[in-house]
C-alpha cells in the first residue's frame, strides 16, 4: 500500500495511507542503508510503500517513491552531510519578522536560493505586523516590493488578525506548503490560527502579546481546513547551503541570472569583471544591493560547494 509521510521523528514515521488511515511505521534496514549521504533517509512529504501489520495500526516502510522535489540544508552536527527538510511540496514559504526576532535578508535569500536550486516555487510571509512601527512598516513594504518584482509571493500578516489568517488560508488552499524560519517568528502561532483544533504548544516571547512560538522538534504535516497541507519544520538558526556549483549560484537569483545574460563574458561571476551587466545594474539600483550581497556571501562560502 502507498502513503505519504506526515510526521518524522527519526526512528518512527506517521504515514497517511490511501484509505485516510494513519499508520505508525519504521524503516526497513536496507532502505536506510541506501540513502544518499543524508542524515534522514525518508522525510515528511515523501510518498512511500508500506507493509501493514495485521492490526493495521503499525507497519514498515519498504520503498521510497520518486520525489517531485525536496529542500535541504547542512546537517547541524555533520557539516558535510545533508539534512533533507521535506519533500514533494508545491510551495515553500520562509516566515520572517522585522522584530522579535529580526530576520535578516541574508537568511531569506539563502532560503529562496535553495528553493530555486530545487525548482520549488517560494515566497515570504512577514509576520507580527501588529508590532511594527512606522519605519518598520515602510521597511517591510520595500522588502515586499523588492521580492514581488523578482517573482516571489509575499504577504504581511499578524497571526492575531482573523482577516489576515483568512487571506493566508486562500493563499495556501489546495497546496502542500512548507513553512520554515527562525525559532521565534511565530510559525506555530500562525498554524494554530490556520488549523484551530491543532493546538500546537507555544513558548512565550516577551512583547508579543504573550504569544510565543512552538519549538518544533520534528517536521510534521498538518491538513488545512478547506484543502491543502502545511509542513511545519523545526526552527532554523542558520540556513547552510550545500551542493552548489560556484558558476551556478547566479542561476538561483532570478534577477541576477536574467541580467547576467548581457555580461561581456559568459563565465562572469559578477564580482570584478569588466563590462559586467550585473554590477552596472547594482550601481543603478536595478538590482537590490542586499540581494547582491547575499549572492556574494554564498559565492565565497566554501562550505556551499561540491
N, C-alpha and C positions, 0 to 999 in steps of 0.2 A: 504494500500500500504506500501511496505517496502522501507527503505532507509538507508543511512549512514550519521551520523552527521559529517559535515566538519568544523563547526565553533560553538564555545560555548562561550557566553558572560555572562552566569549566569542566565539571565532571558529569553533570546531568543536563538534559535538554528537554524543554517542553515543546512538543510537536503538535500542531493543529492539523489533524488528518483530513482526508477528503470527505468524511462524514460530518465534520464540525466538532469532533471529539478531541480532547486534549490528552496526549499520551506522554508519560514521563519516560525518557529514553536515555540509554547510554550509547557509547560508540563502539562498534566492532573494532578490535585492535588493529586489524590490517588497514582500516580506513585512517586511523590516527597516524600510522607509520608512513603512509604515502602522502601526507600533507606537505605542501611546498614551502619548506623553511618558515612556516608561520607558527606562532605560539598557539594558535587555535585552529584545529582542522575544519570545523564547521561553525557557522555563526548565525545570529539572528537574521532572518530573511532567506536563508538557504532553503532551497527545495531539496528534499531528501526522500529516499525509500526507506521504509521501516518494516521490521517484522514484529508483530504484536505477540505478547504472551496471551495465554488463554483468557485471562481476566479482561484483557483489552485496555487496561489502565497503564500497563507498562510495556516497553518494547526496546528494540535495538535498532539504531541507525545503521543500515547496511550499505548505503551508497549515497554519494553526493551528486546531485544532478547538475547539469551545466548552469553556470551563473550568467545572468544578463550583465551584471556589473558588480563591483564591490568597492569599498573605500577602506583605506588602511592608514596606519601611522606606525612609527617606530615603537617597538616594544619598550615598556618603561624600564625593565630590568636587563633586557638584552638588546643593546643599541643597534646591533647589526641584523636583528631579526624583525620580521614583520608582525604586526598585530592587526588583523582584519577587524574592523569595527562592525560592519554589517554588509549584507549583500542584497541584490535584487530590488533596489529602491527606484522609485520614479522621480524622486526629488530629494535633495539633501539641503537642509537649512542649518546655517550657523546662527545660534541665538546669541545676540550681542547686547551690551548695555553701555551707556556712557557714564554710568555711576554704579557704585556698589556691586560688583567691581567694574572698572572701566575695561572694555575690550579693545585691544589695540587693532589698528588697521592691518598691522603685520600678521596677526593671528587670523583675522578674517581672510586676508589674501592667501595665506597658506592653505586654509581650508578650501577656498574657491579654486585654487590652482590644482589641488589634489582631486577635487571633483571633476575639473576639466580633463585631467590626465586619464581618468577612468570613465569619461564620457557620461557623467551624471549631471543632469540639469540641477542647478544650485540657486540658492537665494540667501538673503539675510533678513532676519527678523529682529528688529530693535525693540527690546522690552523695557519696562519701567518708565514709560513715557510720562507717567504721572509725577515722577520725581525730577524731571528736567527743568532747569531754569531757562530763561530766555536765550542765553548764549548756547546752552546745550541743545535747545530746540533748533536753533539756527544751524548748529554743527551737524545734527543728525539729518536735517533736511538736505544739507550739502552732500553728506555721505550717500544718502538715498539717491539724490540726483546723479551723483557720480556712478554708482553701481548700476542704476537703471539704464543709463546711457550705454554702458558696456553690454547690457543684456540680461542682467540678473534680476530676479524677482525680489522685491523688497517690501517690507511692511514695518510700520511703527505701531506698537500696541502697549497697552497696560493690561497685565493679566487680571487686574481688578475691574476692568470695564467689560460688561456683558456685550456691548456693541462691538468692541474690538475683537472679542472672542468669537462672536458670530461671524464677523468678516473673515477671521482666520479659519474658521470651520469651512467656509465656502472655498477658500484658497486651497485647503488640504483635501477636500472632498474627493473620494474615489481614487486616491493615490496612496502609494506606500511612501511615507515621508520620514526621512531621518532627521532627528534633532540632535545637534551637537553643540558644544560650547564649554566655556569655563564653568567650574563649580561656582554657584552664586548668582548666575544670570537669570535664574527663575524658570528653568526648563520644566521642572516638576510642578511648579505653581501653574504654569500655562497648561500643562497636560491635565492637571486636576480640574481646571476650568473647562477644558475641552471635553473631558470624559468625567462628568460629575460623580459617578459611582465608584471611581477608581480609588480615590483617597490615598494617593502616594504620600508617604511621610515626608515632612519638610523640617529642616532645622532653621531656627530663627536667625535672621540677619538684622542687626540694629539699623533702624532708619527706614525699613521698608514695610511699614505697617504691620510689623510682627510677621510678615510673610517671608519665609526663608526659602531655601532650596533643598531638595532631596539629594543627599549624597548617594547617587545611584551606584551600586556595586557591580551590577551586571547589566548588559544590554537586554532590553525587553521590548516586544511589540505589543501595542495596545490598539484594539479596534475602536474606530471613531463612530459615534452615533451618526447615522446617515450615510455611512460608507467610507472606506479608506482605513488606513492604519498610521500610527506613529511609532517609529522605532526610537525609544528613549535610550540614550547612551550615557555611560559614566562621564562625569565632568573631566575635561582635558585641560591640564595646566599648560602644556605646550604642544603644538601640532608639528611633530617632527616628520618632515618629508623624506622619503627614501625612493630609490629606484628610478630617479630621473636621469636622463641623459642631458648633459650641460647644454648641448646645442638645441635641445627641445624645450628648454624652460620657457622660452618666449611663446611657444605654442599654447601654453596654459594661461596666458594673459591675453585674452582675445584682442584688446585694443593695440597691444604691442605687436602681436603677430600680424594683424592686418596692416599696421603702419610699416612694419619691418620689410614688407614686400617691396617697398620703394627705396631701400638702402642700396648703396652702390655695390656692396659686396654681399654675395648670397650666404656667406658664413659669418655675417656680422653678429657680434654678441651684444651690440648696443651699449658699449661701455665707453670706449675712447676712439672708435674707428672714425676715419674720415668719411664725410658725406653720409652720416647715419641719420636716416629719416626719423628714427625714434627719438634720438637726442634732440633733434630740431623740434619735434612735436612736444617734448617735455619743456623745452625752453619757451615755447609759445603758449604753454598751458593747455594744449590739446590732449595731452596725456597727464594724468594726475601725478604730481611728484611723489605722493605717498605710495601709489601703486608702483611707480618705477623703483622706488627704494625697496619695496617688498620683493620685486623681481631681482634686484641686485643682491639682496640678502640671501635669497635662495641660490642664486648663481654662484656665490662664493662660500656656500656652506658645504664643506667637503662630505659631510655625512649624508647629503641628499642624493649622491650619485652612485651609479652602479660601478 
